[in-house]
Structure formats: structure tokens, C-alpha cells
Amino acid sequence: MFFHDRIRTARYFAIEIHGSQKYDKYPYIRHLEDVFLVLRRFEITDENLLIAGFLHDAIEDGAASYNKIKNK
């Protein structure tokens, strides 16, 4: 899977935010990667939208604040 630098950074940040959290029985990143793949399947190429796919649960389900995400 090819990631641009900003998308790769968002993915690693999401892994950090969600830590050992699970989505069903899988590591949380699997859910976020599934979202990313759905966006790609619909031919979404806008980097900001792809990044949002990785970060969409960061505040609600993860250990991040708006400012932490904005600063990253």
C-alpha cells in the first residue's frame, strides 16, 4: 500500500493515539485502514480526506485532543 508522507504520518499518529485499543477483536488500526481503503475504492485522492479517514475517531475513541491533532 502506497502512502504519501502526510498520510503515513497520520497513520502512525492514529496508531499512537489508539494504542492497544481494539475494534472488535482486531487492533484499531485495522478499522482505520478499512476506512482508508473504502475511500480509495471510491477513487478519493484528496490527501486531506484520506488523512481524515485515519483520524476520524481520534478524539471520540482515542486519546487525542483537537489541538494535539492540529499541531501534529
Secondary structure, 3 states (H helix, E strand, C coil): CCCCHHHHHHHHHHHHHHCCCEECCEEHHHHHHHHHHHHHHCCCCCHHHHHHHHHCCCCCCCCCCHHHHHHC
